[in-house]
Amino acid sequence: MRKLPTTSLIHPDWPAPANVKALQTTRVGGVSVGAYESFNLGDHVNDEPQHVARNRQMLSGSVPTEPVWLAQVHGTRVIDAAKSSCIEQADASYTKQANVVCVTMTADCLPVLLCNQTGTVVASVHAGWRSLCDGVIEQTVAAMDVPPHTLMAWLGPAIGPEAFVVGEEVRAAFMHQDNQAEKAFSAYDGKWLGDLYLIAKQRLKALGVTDIYGKTLCTYSNPNQFFSFRRDGNTGRMASMVWITA
């Protein structure tokens, strides 16, 4: 089986317990072609099914079990990955069971990985602007059912604050939920530049999660490393994964 090159994967830079493992894929190292070149893991974006299957097979050498893939709908539903029997409609999953791989897919939306300090629960969150605004992080932290101050978070590759152009309705929606979101928007040519990273940090800190890691890795401005829906439209998806070892 073809092996993934080291450039295919990012290892999150967070001080997670030794029994917590996490990986972030890039667009590098797979077999997809054209708009999906090359390590596309999304089976819902019109890529050739055999290419997606081969890419997922290549990924299998880096994870203990098949990730619990979701049908993401930009909502706030959170599932227990260990109890998922099919591809459920949800935008986050958590687990307290060993070797169950929580995963979300993105191509501009913000992936958020969570774990607690003792390594007994982990979660992966798909924080697109709609789900982030509506409370997917809050719902996930509640589902993990541990004191929020015992959690740490890693923020993965997403569209950066110099590329995420939105209308007034997006800014207003965030500010309706939390006035401090105003700090995450700056005027730009009659519209606004939004900072998903800052908003996610605001939401996490409001919950009591203060150990937040990861740097801004802009998907939009790095075409050789990341897929970006805003940049390319028809494109692939990357995966953000976290699990507990036995």
KELO-804338 format. One record per atom (N, C-alpha, C, CB): residue in one letter; x, y, z. Coordinates in steps of 0.05 Angstrom, whole numbers, padded with zeros to 5 digits, always signed. Glycine has a CB too. Layout:
AXYZ/...
***
This chain:
M+00017-00024+00000/M+00000+00000+00000/M+00018+00025+00000/M-00019+00000+00025/R+00010+00044-00017/R+00025+00069-00018/R+00025+00083+00009/R+00014+00087-00040/K+00048+00093+00018/K+00050+00106+00044/K+00048+00136+00040/K+00077+00099+00057/L+00037+00149+00061/L+00035+00178+00061/L+00062+00191+00065/L+00015+00187+00082/P+00069+00212+00050/P+00093+00226+00056/P+00090+00242+00082/P+00101+00245+00033/T+00112+00249+00095/T+00110+00263+00120/T+00096+00290+00117/T+00138+00267+00131/T+00097+00302+00093/T+00084+00328+00089/T+00054+00326+00088/T+00095+00340+00063/S+00043+00302+00088/S+00014+00298+00086/S+00000+00305+00112/S+00007+00270+00078/L+00015+00303+00135/L+00002+00304+00161/L+00015+00326+00178/L+00004+00278+00175/I-00002+00339+00194/I+00006+00359+00214/I+00000+00347+00241/I-00008+00386+00210/H+00020+00348+00259/H+00016+00338+00286/H+00010+00363+00304/H+00041+00322+00296/P-00013+00364+00315/P-00021+00388+00331/P+00000+00394+00353/P-00048+00384+00344/D+00005+00420+00355/D+00025+00430+00375/D+00011+00438+00400/D+00041+00453+00363/W+00002+00417+00415/W-00011+00422+00441/W+00000+00402+00461/W-00042+00420+00438/P-00001+00408+00487/P+00010+00390+00507/P-00010+00370+00517/P+00020+00406+00531/A-00021+00355+00498/A-00041+00335+00505/A-00029+00312+00520/A-00055+00324+00479/P-00044+00298+00537/P-00033+00275+00551/P-00023+00254+00532/P-00055+00262+00569/A-00005+00237+00541/A+00009+00218+00523/A-00011+00198+00510/A+00029+00202+00539/N-00033+00193+00523/N-00052+00174+00511/N-00072+00187+00492/N-00068+00161+00533/V-00069+00213+00486/V-00086+00227+00467/V-00069+00232+00442/V-00096+00254+00478/K-00080+00222+00419/K-00066+00226+00394/K-00084+00243+00375/K-00060+00198+00381/A-00071+00258+00358/A-00086+00276+00340/A-00070+00280+00314/A-00092+00303+00353/L-00084+00283+00292/L-00072+00287+00266/L-00090+00306+00250/L-00068+00261+00251/Q-00077+00322+00234/Q-00090+00340+00215/Q-00078+00333+00187/Q-00086+00370+00223/T-00096+00327+00168/T-00086+00322+00141/T-00083+00348+00125/T-00104+00302+00127/T-00068+00347+00104/T-00066+00368+00084/T-00077+00358+00058/T-00036+00379+00082/R-00072+00373+00036/R-00080+00363+00010/R-00058+00347-00004/R-00088+00387-00008/V-00036+00342+00010/V-00012+00331-00002/V-00012+00300+00002/V+00012+00343+00010/G-00004+00286-00019/G+00004+00258-00016/G-00016+00237-00025/G+00010+00253+00011/G-00039+00244-00036/G-00059+00225-00044/G-00059+00219-00073/G-00086+00234-00035/V-00081+00207-00083/V-00083+00199-00111/V-00104+00214-00127/V-00089+00169-00112/S-00119+00231-00114/S-00139+00246-00129/S-00126+00266-00148/S-00158+00262-00109/V-00141+00273-00169/V-00130+00290-00190/V-00148+00314-00195/V-00126+00274-00216/G-00137+00333-00211/G-00153+00356-00218/G-00158+00374-00194/G-00179+00348-00231/A-00183+00383-00192/A-00190+00401-00170/A-00186+00388-00142/A-00219+00409-00172/Y-00185+00362-00141/Y-00183+00347-00116/Y-00154+00339-00109/Y-00201+00323-00116/E-00136+00348-00125/E-00108+00339-00121/E-00098+00347-00093/E-00090+00352-00142/S-00087+00328-00077/S-00087+00300-00084/S-00098+00282-00062/S-00059+00292-00092/F-00097+00293-00037/F-00105+00276-00014/F-00133+00285-00004/F-00084+00279+00009/N-00152+00282-00022/N-00180+00289-00015/N-00193+00266+00000/N-00196+00296-00040/L-00204+00272+00023/L-00217+00251+00039/L-00248+00254+00040/L-00207+00253+00068/G-00258+00274+00026/G-00287+00279+00025/G-00300+00262+00003/G-00293+00308+00021/D-00321+00247+00011/D-00335+00230-00008/D-00361+00243-00018/D-00342+00203+00005/H-00363+00269-00013/H-00388+00283-00020/H-00383+00307-00038/H-00402+00293+00006/V-00359+00308-00051/V-00351+00331-00066/V-00348+00325-00096/V-00325+00343-00055/N-00358+00302-00105/N-00357+00294-00133/N-00330+00285-00143/N-00367+00316-00150/D-00312+00278-00125/D-00287+00265-00132/D-00294+00236-00139/D-00267+00267-00109/E-00276+00224-00154/E-00279+00196-00162/E-00280+00178-00136/E-00256+00186-00181/P-00301+00162-00133/P-00303+00146-00108/P-00279+00129-00103/P-00327+00129-00109/Q-00267+00117-00124/Q-00244+00100-00120/Q-00219+00115-00110/Q-00237+00085-00146/H-00218+00141-00118/H-00196+00157-00108/H-00199+00164-00078/H-00194+00183-00124/V-00223+00171-00071/V-00229+00176-00042/V-00224+00151-00025/V-00258+00186-00038/A-00233+00128-00036/A-00229+00103-00021/A-00199+00097-00018/A-00243+00080-00035/R-00184+00102-00038/R-00155+00097-00037/R-00142+00116-00017/R-00142+00100-00065/N-00150+00142-00018/N-00139+00161+00001/N-00145+00153+00030/N-00149+00189-00004/R-00170+00144+00035/R-00177+00136+00062/R-00162+00111+00070/R-00207+00131+00064/Q-00157+00093+00051/Q-00141+00070+00057/Q-00113+00077+00064/Q-00140+00051+00032/M-00101+00097+00051/M-00075+00107+00057/M-00074+00119+00085/M-00065+00128+00037/L-00096+00133+00093/L-00098+00145+00119/L-00099+00123+00141/L-00122+00163+00121/S-00109+00100+00135/S-00114+00080+00155/S-00088+00071+00169/S-00127+00056+00142/G-00065+00074+00156/G-00041+00067+00169/G-00032+00086+00191/G-00019+00066+00149/S-00046+00108+00194/S-00039+00128+00214/S-00059+00130+00237/S-00037+00155+00202/V-00081+00115+00236/V-00102+00115+00256/V-00108+00087+00265/V-00128+00129+00246/P-00118+00083+00290/P-00122+00055+00300/P-00147+00042+00288/P-00125+00056+00329/T-00167+00057+00280/T-00191+00047+00269/T-00202+00067+00248/T-00213+00041+00291/E-00221+00059+00232/E-00234+00076+00213/E-00246+00100+00228/E-00255+00062+00196/P-00239+00125+00220/P-00252+00148+00233/P-00282+00147+00230/P-00241+00174+00220/V-00296+00159+00250/V-00325+00160+00250/V-00333+00184+00234/V-00337+00161+00279/W-00336+00180+00207/W-00342+00202+00189/W-00370+00213+00194/W-00339+00194+00160/L-00373+00239+00190/L-00399+00252+00194/L-00410+00264+00168/L-00397+00274+00215/A-00436+00267+00167/A-00448+00283+00145/A-00452+00311+00157/A-00476+00270+00135/Q-00434+00329+00152/Q-00434+00355+00165/Q-00454+00374+00151/Q-00406+00368+00164/V-00470+00388+00168/V-00492+00405+00158/V-00490+00433+00168/V-00518+00392+00165/H-00468+00441+00179/H-00464+00468+00190/H-00484+00474+00212/H-00467+00490+00168/G-00488+00454+00229/G-00506+00456+00252/G-00491+00454+00278/G-00528+00435+00250/T-00505+00446+00299/T-00493+00444+00326/T-00496+00417+00339/T-00505+00465+00344/R-00505+00397+00323/R-00509+00371+00335/R-00482+00357+00341/R-00526+00353+00317/V-00480+00345+00364/V-00456+00331+00373/V-00464+00302+00379/V-00444+00345+00399/I-00448+00283+00369/I-00454+00255+00374/I-00431+00242+00390/I-00458+00241+00347/D-00438+00220+00403/D-00419+00203+00416/D-00409+00184+00394/D-00431+00187+00441/A-00384+00188+00386/A-00373+00173+00363/A-00373+00143+00368/A-00345+00182+00357/A-00370+00134+00393/A-00370+00106+00400/A-00397+00093+00396/A-00361+00102+00428/K-00418+00109+00395/K-00445+00098+00392/K-00457+00103+00364/K-00463+00110+00413/S-00441+00114+00346/S-00450+00120+00319/S-00450+00095+00302/S-00433+00142+00306/S-00473+00088+00290/S-00474+00064+00274/S-00475+00069+00244/S-00499+00048+00282/C-00476+00094+00237/C-00476+00101+00208/C-00466+00130+00206/C-00505+00099+00196/I-00465+00140+00181/I-00456+00168+00178/I-00478+00187+00186/I-00447+00172+00148/E-00476+00197+00210/E-00497+00214+00221/E-00493+00243+00213/E-00498+00211+00251/Q-00516+00258+00212/Q-00515+00286+00207/Q-00507+00300+00234/Q-00542+00297+00197/A-00484+00311+00235/A-00473+00324+00259/A-00449+00340+00251/A-00466+00303+00281/D-00441+00359+00268/D-00418+00375+00263/D-00397+00373+00284/D-00426+00404+00259/A-00400+00354+00302/A-00379+00349+00322/A-00384+00321+00334/A-00380+00371+00345/S-00363+00309+00344/S-00365+00284+00357/S-00345+00283+00380/S-00361+00260+00338/Y-00351+00266+00400/Y-00334+00263+00423/Y-00333+00233+00430/Y-00343+00280+00447/T-00313+00226+00445/T-00312+00198+00455/T-00297+00197+00481/T-00300+00179+00434/K-00304+00177+00497/K-00290+00170+00522/K-00279+00142+00520/K-00308+00173+00547/Q-00281+00130+00496/Q-00273+00103+00491/Q-00247+00102+00475/Q-00296+00087+00476/A-00230+00084+00482/A-00204+00081+00468/A-00207+00073+00439/A-00186+00062+00483/N-00190+00083+00423/N-00187+00075+00394/N-00212+00082+00377/N-00181+00046+00393/V-00228+00100+00386/V-00250+00111+00370/V-00240+00138+00360/V-00277+00113+00387/V-00239+00140+00334/V-00228+00164+00321/V-00249+00185+00314/V-00211+00157+00296/C-00249+00207+00328/C-00267+00229+00322/C-00255+00245+00299/C-00272+00248+00348/V-00271+00253+00280/V-00261+00267+00257/V-00281+00288+00246/V-00254+00247+00235/T-00270+00310+00237/T-00286+00329+00221/T-00271+00336+00196/T-00293+00355+00238/M-00285+00343+00175/M-00272+00351+00150/M-00277+00380+00144/M-00284+00334+00127/T-00256+00393+00133/T-00258+00422+00128/T-00243+00429+00102/T-00246+00438+00151/A-00250+00453+00092/A-00236+00465+00069/A-00239+00495+00071/A-00246+00454+00042/D-00237+00506+00094/D-00238+00535+00102/D-00250+00538+00129/D-00255+00551+00081/C-00270+00521+00136/C-00282+00522+00163/C-00260+00515+00183/C-00306+00502+00165/L-00265+00523+00208/L-00245+00520+00229/L-00249+00493+00243/L-00247+00543+00249/P-00228+00475+00242/P-00230+00451+00258/P-00219+00456+00287/P-00213+00428+00245/V-00234+00447+00306/V-00226+00450+00334/V-00224+00422+00347/V-00246+00468+00350/L-00200+00416+00357/L-00197+00391+00372/L-00196+00397+00402/L-00171+00376+00363/L-00208+00380+00418/L-00209+00383+00447/L-00202+00358+00461/L-00238+00392+00455/C-00189+00361+00484/C-00184+00338+00502/C-00182+00349+00530/C-00158+00322+00494/N-00185+00331+00550/N-00181+00340+00577/N-00154+00333+00587/N-00203+00328+00596/Q-00146+00344+00609/Q-00118+00341+00619/Q-00111+00313+00627/Q-00114+00360+00643/T-00131+00297+00634/T-00125+00269+00642/T-00129+00249+00619/T-00143+00262+00665/G-00137+00259+00596/G-00139+00242+00572/G-00161+00221+00574/G-00114+00227+00569/T-00184+00229+00585/T-00207+00211+00587/T-00229+00218+00567/T-00218+00211+00615/V-00227+00241+00554/V-00248+00248+00534/V-00235+00267+00513/V-00272+00262+00548/V-00243+00263+00488/V-00233+00279+00466/V-00257+00286+00448/V-00211+00265+00450/A-00253+00306+00431/A-00274+00314+00413/A-00262+00328+00389/A-00294+00333+00427/S-00276+00327+00366/S-00269+00341+00342/S-00293+00357+00333/S-00259+00321+00320/V-00289+00383+00326/V-00311+00401+00321/V-00307+00414+00293/V-00312+00423+00343/H-00328+00415+00278/H-00329+00429+00252/H-00341+00457+00257/H-00345+00413+00231/A-00324+00477+00259/A-00334+00504+00266/A-00334+00522+00242/A-00317+00516+00289/G-00352+00517+00223/G-00357+00536+00202/G-00371+00560+00215/G-00375+00524+00180/W-00374+00582+00200/W-00384+00606+00213/W-00412+00602+00224/W-00383+00629+00194/R-00429+00587+00209/R-00456+00583+00219/R-00457+00567+00245/R-00473+00570+00198/S-00443+00544+00244/S-00443+00527+00268/S-00428+00541+00292/S-00430+00500+00262/L-00407+00555+00286/L-00392+00570+00307/L-00411+00591+00319/L-00367+00583+00295/C-00425+00605+00302/C-00443+00626+00312/C-00466+00614+00329/C-00455+00641+00288/D-00476+00591+00320/D-00499+00580+00334/D-00493+00563+00358/D-00514+00562+00314/G-00466+00559+00363/G-00459+00546+00388/G-00448+00518+00388/G-00482+00547+00406/V-00436+00510+00365/V-00426+00482+00364/V-00404+00477+00384/V-00416+00476+00336/I-00387+00497+00390/I-00367+00493+00410/I-00379+00489+00438/I-00347+00517+00411/E-00399+00506+00444/E-00412+00504+00470/E-00426+00477+00473/E-00433+00527+00473/Q-00439+00468+00452/Q-00453+00442+00453/Q-00433+00419+00457/Q-00469+00437+00428/T-00410+00421+00444/T-00390+00400+00447/T-00378+00399+00475/T-00368+00404+00426/V-00371+00421+00485/V-00360+00422+00513/V-00381+00411+00532/V-00352+00451+00521/A-00406+00418+00529/A-00427+00407+00547/A-00429+00376+00544/A-00454+00420+00540/A-00427+00366+00519/A-00429+00337+00515/A-00405+00322+00527/A-00431+00332+00485/M-00382+00335+00528/M-00358+00321+00539/M-00361+00316+00569/M-00333+00338+00534/D-00377+00332+00582/D-00386+00328+00610/D-00362+00326+00629/D-00402+00303+00612/V-00343+00345+00626/V-00322+00349+00646/V-00319+00379+00651/V-00294+00336+00635/P-00307+00387+00673/P-00304+00415+00678/P-00289+00429+00655/P-00290+00420+00705/P-00300+00450+00644/P-00287+00463+00621/P-00258+00472+00627/P-00303+00487+00612/H-00252+00479+00652/H-00225+00489+00657/H-00204+00466+00656/H-00224+00501+00685/T-00214+00441+00654/T-00195+00419+00651/T-00190+00412+00621/T-00207+00394+00665/L-00202+00427+00603/L-00200+00421+00575/L-00178+00438+00562/L-00226+00427+00560/M-00167+00428+00540/M-00149+00444+00523/M-00159+00441+00495/M-00119+00435+00526/A-00153+00461+00478/A-00163+00462+00450/A-00140+00467+00431/A-00185+00483+00447/W-00142+00456+00408/W-00124+00461+00386/W-00140+00471+00362/W-00107+00436+00378/L-00133+00494+00351/L-00147+00505+00328/L-00130+00499+00302/L-00151+00536+00331/G-00143+00486+00283/G-00128+00477+00259/G-00130+00496+00236/G-00138+00450+00251/P-00122+00487+00212/P-00122+00504+00188/P-00150+00513+00180/P-00109+00489+00165/A-00153+00539+00175/A-00179+00551+00167/A-00173+00576+00151/A-00197+00557+00192/I-00194+00587+00139/I-00191+00612+00125/I-00183+00634+00145/I-00217+00620+00110/G-00162+00648+00138/G-00150+00667+00157/G-00164+00694+00158/G-00122+00671+00151/P-00158+00710+00177/P-00172+00736+00181/P-00166+00757+00160/P-00164+00747+00208/E-00147+00752+00142/E-00141+00770+00120/E-00154+00761+00094/E-00111+00773+00116/A-00169+00739+00096/A-00182+00728+00072/A-00212+00723+00075/A-00168+00702+00064/F-00222+00722+00099/F-00250+00715+00104/F-00268+00740+00102/F-00254+00701+00131/V-00276+00745+00077/V-00293+00769+00072/V-00322+00761+00075/V-00288+00780+00043/V-00337+00776+00091/V-00365+00770+00097/V-00382+00796+00095/V-00368+00757+00124/G-00408+00792+00093/G-00426+00815+00093/G-00434+00823+00122/G-00451+00808+00077/E-00449+00844+00123/E-00458+00854+00149/E-00476+00834+00164/E-00473+00880+00145/E-00490+00817+00149/E-00508+00798+00162/E-00492+00778+00179/E-00525+00784+00141/V-00468+00770+00170/V-00452+00752+00185/V-00442+00765+00211/V-00428+00741+00168/R-00431+00789+00208/R-00422+00804+00231/R-00444+00808+00251/R-00410+00831+00223/A-00468+00815+00241/A-00491+00820+00259/A-00499+00795+00273/A-00514+00832+00243/A-00498+00772+00259/A-00506+00747+00272/A-00488+00740+00295/A-00506+00724+00251/F-00462+00744+00292/F-00443+00738+00314/F-00447+00758+00337/F-00415+00739+00303/M-00451+00783+00330/M-00454+00803+00351/M-00480+00800+00366/M-00452+00831+00340/H-00500+00789+00353/H-00526+00783+00366/H-00522+00762+00388/H-00547+00774+00346/Q-00503+00743+00383/Q-00497+00723+00403/Q-00479+00733+00425/Q-00485+00699+00389/D-00460+00750+00418/D-00440+00759+00437/D-00427+00785+00427/D-00418+00737+00441/N-00430+00807+00442/N-00420+00833+00434/N-00390+00834+00430/N-00428+00854+00454/Q-00376+00816+00444/Q-00346+00817+00441/Q-00337+00808+00414/Q-00334+00799+00463/A-00355+00796+00398/A-00348+00787+00371/A-00341+00811+00353/A-00371+00772+00359/E-00349+00835+00362/E-00343+00859+00346/E-00313+00862+00342/E-00354+00884+00360/K-00297+00853+00361/K-00268+00855+00359/K-00257+00837+00337/K-00255+00847+00385/A-00273+00818+00327/A-00263+00799+00307/A-00269+00808+00278/A-00276+00772+00312/F-00280+00832+00275/F-00286+00842+00248/F-00274+00869+00243/F-00317+00844+00245/S-00263+00872+00219/S-00252+00898+00210/S-00264+00905+00183/S-00221+00897+00210/A-00269+00930+00179/A-00281+00940+00154/A-00263+00934+00130/A-00288+00969+00156/Y-00276+00926+00108/Y-00260+00919+00084/Y-00277+00924+00059/Y-00249+00890+00085/D-00273+00945+00045/D-00285+00950+00019/D-00315+00947+00019/D-00273+00931-00002/G-00328+00959+00039/G-00357+00957+00041/G-00367+00932+00054/G-00369+00959+00014/K-00349+00914+00061/K-00356+00890+00075/K-00339+00887+00100/K-00353+00865+00057/W-00335+00863+00109/W-00320+00858+00134/W-00300+00835+00130/W-00338+00853+00158/L-00278+00837+00143/L-00260+00814+00146/L-00265+00802+00174/L-00230+00823+00143/G-00270+00776+00174/G-00276+00762+00199/G-00254+00744+00208/G-00302+00747+00197/D-00250+00742+00234/D-00229+00725+00246/D-00242+00702+00261/D-00211+00742+00265/L-00244+00679+00247/L-00256+00655+00260/L-00240+00646+00284/L-00259+00633+00240/Y-00213+00649+00282/Y-00196+00640+00304/Y-00202+00656+00329/Y-00167+00644+00296/L-00205+00682+00327/L-00210+00699+00350/L-00237+00693+00362/L-00208+00729+00342/I-00257+00689+00345/I-00284+00683+00355/I-00284+00657+00370/I-00305+00682+00332/A-00271+00637+00359/A-00269+00611+00372/A-00256+00614+00399/A-00254+00590+00355/K-00234+00629+00401/K-00221+00634+00426/K-00239+00648+00446/K-00195+00650+00422/Q-00254+00668+00436/Q-00273+00682+00454/Q-00293+00662+00465/Q-00287+00704+00438/R-00304+00645+00448/R-00325+00627+00457/R-00313+00606+00477/R-00337+00612+00433/L-00289+00596+00471/L-00277+00577+00489/L-00271+00590+00517/L-00251+00567+00477/K-00259+00614+00516/K-00252+00627+00541/K-00277+00633+00558/K-00236+00652+00536/A-00299+00641+00544/A-00324+00646+00559/A-00334+00622+00573/A-00345+00657+00539/L-00328+00598+00563/L-00336+00573+00575/L-00318+00565+00598/L-00337+00551+00555/G-00293+00577+00599/G-00274+00569+00619/G-00250+00553+00608/G-00287+00554+00640/V-00250+00550+00581/V-00228+00536+00568/V-00207+00556+00561/V-00238+00520+00542/T-00185+00557+00575/T-00165+00578+00571/T-00139+00567+00558/T-00158+00591+00597/D-00135+00540+00558/D-00112+00529+00546/D-00117+00524+00516/D-00103+00502+00560/I-00110+00543+00500/I-00117+00543+00471/I-00091+00544+00455/I-00136+00566+00464/Y-00088+00525+00436/Y-00064+00523+00421/Y-00070+00523+00391/Y-00049+00498+00429/G-00049+00523+00375/G-00051+00524+00346/G-00047+00553+00336/G-00079+00514+00337/K-00035+00555+00313/K-00030+00581+00301/K-00047+00584+00276/K-00001+00585+00294/T-00051+00608+00266/T-00067+00612+00242/T-00052+00600+00218/T-00071+00643+00237/L-00065+00580+00206/L-00055+00568+00181/L-00077+00572+00161/L-00049+00537+00185/C-00073+00593+00144/C-00095+00601+00126/C-00098+00583+00102/C-00090+00630+00116/T-00120+00570+00100/T-00126+00552+00078/T-00127+00567+00052/T-00151+00536+00083/Y-00139+00590+00052/Y-00144+00606+00028/Y-00117+00614+00014/Y-00161+00630+00034/S-00098+00622+00030/S-00073+00633+00020/S-00051+00613+00017/S-00064+00655+00038/N-00057+00587+00021/N-00036+00566+00018/N-00047+00544+00000/N-00029+00555+00046/P-00049+00549-00026/P-00060+00529-00044/P-00044+00504-00047/P-00064+00542-00071/N-00019+00504-00042/N-00002+00480-00045/N-00006+00461-00022/N+00026+00488-00048/Q-00015+00472+00001/Q-00017+00455+00025/Q-00046+00448+00033/Q-00004+00469+00048/F-00065+00467+00027/F-00092+00463+00037/F-00113+00467+00015/F-00097+00483+00059/F-00135+00452+00018/F-00159+00457+00002/F-00173+00482+00013/F-00178+00432+00003/S-00186+00496-00005/S-00201+00520+00003/S-00226+00523-00015/S-00184+00545+00001/F-00249+00520-00003/F-00274+00524-00018/F-00278+00552-00028/F-00298+00515-00001/R-00271+00571-00011/R-00274+00600-00019/R-00256+00606-00043/R-00267+00618+00005/R-00232+00595-00043/R-00213+00601-00065/R-00220+00586-00091/R-00185+00593-00056/D-00228+00561-00088/D-00230+00544-00112/D-00258+00534-00118/D-00213+00520-00109/G-00277+00536-00100/G-00304+00526-00105/G-00304+00495-00104/G-00314+00536-00132/N-00301+00483-00126/N-00300+00454-00128/N-00273+00444-00118/N-00306+00444-00157/T-00272+00431-00095/T-00247+00424-00083/T-00250+00401-00063/T-00234+00448-00069/G-00228+00391-00052/G-00229+00369-00034/G-00232+00377-00005/G-00204+00353-00037/R-00229+00358+00013/R-00232+00362+00041/R-00209+00350+00057/R-00260+00351+00051/M-00202+00363+00079/M-00181+00353+00097/M-00194+00343+00122/M-00160+00375+00103/A-00180+00327+00137/A-00191+00315+00161/A-00175+00323+00186/A-00191+00285+00159/S-00190+00328+00208/S-00178+00334+00234/S-00188+00312+00253/S-00187+00363+00245/M-00169+00297+00264/M-00175+00273+00279/M-00163+00273+00307/M-00166+00249+00263/V-00177+00261+00326/V-00167+00258+00353/V-00178+00232+00365/V-00174+00283+00370/W-00162+00219+00381/W-00171+00194+00394/W-00155+00189+00419/W-00169+00170+00374/I-00165+00170+00435/I-00152+00161+00459/I-00140+00133+00454/I-00172+00161+00484/T-00115+00129+00462/T-00104+00102+00460/T-00111+00085+00483/T-00073+00104+00457/A-00108+00059+00480/A-00116+00040+00501/A-00097+00043+00525/A-00115+00011+00491/
***
